[in-house]
Amino acid sequence: MDIDNLTLAQIVAKLQEAAQNCQCEGTRETIFTARGRDNIVPCLQCEPFYQALQHLEAAAALLKDI
């Protein structure tokens, strides 16, 4: 992925696609803890995609309001 030539929306879309095409097929497991509900990513290969998406989607939401 050549991120130098992509917009923020394209980067988010590419990361979402990469996470969905992972060997675990994008499944997420929900567990309940004392703090409430926590979502975990059971696959170590796609966990970085979801971590990056969390920040990029927040940035996209902020920029959308400007």
C-alpha positions as CSV (number, residue, x, y, z in Angstrom):
1,M,0.0,0.0,0.0
2,D,1.5,3.3,-1.1
3,I,0.2,5.7,1.6
4,D,1.8,8.7,0.0
5,N,-0.8,8.8,-2.7
6,L,-3.9,7.9,-0.7
7,T,-6.4,10.2,1.1
8,L,-7.5,9.5,4.7
9,A,-10.7,7.9,3.5
10,Q,-8.8,5.6,1.1
11,I,-6.3,4.6,3.9
12,V,-9.2,3.7,6.2
13,A,-10.9,1.7,3.4
14,K,-7.7,-0.2,2.6
15,L,-7.1,-1.0,6.3
16,Q,-10.7,-2.2,6.7
17,E,-10.3,-4.4,3.6
18,A,-7.0,-5.8,4.9
19,A,-8.5,-6.6,8.3
20,Q,-11.5,-8.3,6.7
21,N,-9.2,-10.4,4.4
22,C,-7.1,-11.7,7.3
23,Q,-7.0,-15.4,8.0
24,C,-9.4,-15.0,10.8
25,E,-11.9,-13.4,8.4
26,G,-12.3,-10.3,10.5
27,T,-14.1,-12.1,13.3
28,R,-14.0,-10.3,16.7
29,E,-14.7,-11.9,20.0
30,T,-16.7,-10.1,22.7
31,I,-15.9,-10.8,26.4
32,F,-17.5,-9.4,29.5
33,T,-15.3,-8.2,32.3
34,A,-15.8,-6.4,35.6
35,R,-15.3,-3.1,33.7
36,G,-18.1,-3.9,31.2
37,R,-17.9,-5.2,27.7
38,D,-14.5,-5.4,26.0
39,N,-13.9,-6.3,22.4
40,I,-10.7,-8.2,21.6
41,V,-9.1,-9.2,18.4
42,P,-8.2,-12.9,18.6
43,C,-5.8,-12.7,15.7
44,L,-2.3,-11.1,16.1
45,Q,-2.1,-10.5,12.3
46,C,-5.1,-8.1,12.1
47,E,-4.8,-6.5,15.6
48,P,-2.5,-3.7,14.3
49,F,-5.1,-2.9,11.5
50,Y,-7.9,-2.5,14.1
51,Q,-5.6,-0.3,16.3
52,A,-4.7,1.9,13.4
53,L,-8.4,2.1,12.3
54,Q,-9.4,3.2,15.8
55,H,-7.3,6.4,15.5
56,L,-7.8,7.0,11.8
57,E,-11.6,6.7,12.0
58,A,-11.6,9.2,14.9
59,A,-9.4,11.6,12.8
60,A,-11.8,11.2,9.8
61,A,-14.8,12.0,12.0
62,L,-13.1,15.2,13.3
63,L,-12.1,16.3,9.8
64,K,-15.6,15.6,8.5
65,D,-17.1,18.3,10.9
66,I,-14.7,21.0,9.6
